[in-house]
């Protein structure tokens, strides 16, 4: 499955637009305690463990979006967007990762 942020596929003919597909994933509040309990994880001003958790959450969101596209008979997703939202409030520091795009079928 091709997944791209572009709104077209170069040298491919889009034969059907299947619709919007989304995938979501949450990073729980406990990760913050785990991440910042050990400053040794911070290298060059970046927290590698935090980045790993974000990547894992993003992969889950992508996988869910891809499954939905496949169930519609699509073989690509175009116009990919990724959103990160801090839910805050009663949820604590939970981050919602959302991936969305248009599922299509191309020749």
C-alpha positions in Angstrom: 0.0 0.0 0.0 1.3 3.4 -1.0 0.9 6.1 1.7 1.8 9.7 0.7 1.2 13.2 1.8 0.8 14.2 -1.8 -2.7 14.7 -3.3 -1.8 12.7 -6.4 0.3 9.7 -7.4 2.8 10.5 -10.2 2.5 8.3 -13.2 -0.5 6.5 -11.7 -4.2 6.8 -12.8 -6.6 7.1 -9.9 -9.6 5.1 -10.8 -11.7 5.4 -7.6 -11.8 7.5 -4.5 -12.9 5.3 -1.6 -13.2 8.0 1.0 -11.6 9.3 4.2 -9.8 6.9 6.4 -8.4 7.5 9.9 -6.3 5.8 12.5 -5.8 6.8 16.2 -3.5 5.9 19.0 -3.1 7.1 22.6 0.1 7.5 24.6 -0.8 7.2 28.3 0.0 9.6 31.1 2.4 7.2 32.8 4.9 7.6 30.0 5.8 11.1 31.2 6.8 9.8 34.7 8.8 7.0 33.0 10.4 9.4 30.5 11.5 12.1 32.8 12.5 9.9 35.8 15.8 9.3 34.2 17.6 12.3 32.7 20.2 10.0 31.2 17.7 9.3 28.3 18.2 12.8 27.2 20.8 13.0 24.5 21.6 16.2 22.7 18.4 17.9 24.0 16.2 15.1 22.7 14.5 12.4 24.7 15.0 9.2 22.7 12.5 7.1 24.7 9.8 9.7 24.2 10.5 9.7 20.5 10.3 5.9 20.5 6.9 6.0 22.1 5.6 8.7 19.7 6.9 6.5 16.8 5.1 3.5 18.2 1.9 5.4 18.6 2.2 6.8 15.0 2.8 3.2 13.7 -0.3 2.0 15.4 -2.4 4.9 13.9 -0.9 4.2 10.4 -1.7 0.5 10.8 -5.3 1.2 11.7 -5.7 3.6 8.9 -4.2 1.1 6.4 -6.5 -1.7 7.6 -9.5 0.6 7.0 -8.3 1.5 3.5 -7.7 -2.1 2.6 -11.2 -3.1 3.8 -12.6 -0.5 1.3 -10.6 -2.1 -1.5 -8.0 0.7 -1.7 -4.4 0.2 -2.7 -3.1 3.7 -1.6 -3.8 6.6 0.7 -3.1 10.1 -0.5 -3.2 13.5 1.3 -1.8 12.0 4.5 -2.0 14.2 7.6 -0.8 13.5 11.1 -2.1 15.3 14.2 -0.8 15.2 17.8 -3.2 16.5 20.5 -2.7 16.7 24.3 -6.0 15.6 25.8 -5.0 17.1 29.2 -7.9 17.6 31.7 -9.0 14.5 33.6 -7.0 12.3 31.2 -3.7 13.7 32.5 -1.0 14.1 29.9 -2.4 11.7 27.4 -1.4 12.4 23.8 -3.8 11.4 20.9 -2.0 10.6 17.6 -4.3 10.8 14.6 -3.4 9.9 11.0 -5.9 10.5 8.2 -6.0 10.6 4.4 -8.0 9.7 1.3 -8.2 6.0 0.4 -8.0 5.5 -3.4 -7.7 2.7 -5.9 -5.2 3.2 -8.7 -4.2 1.2 -11.8 
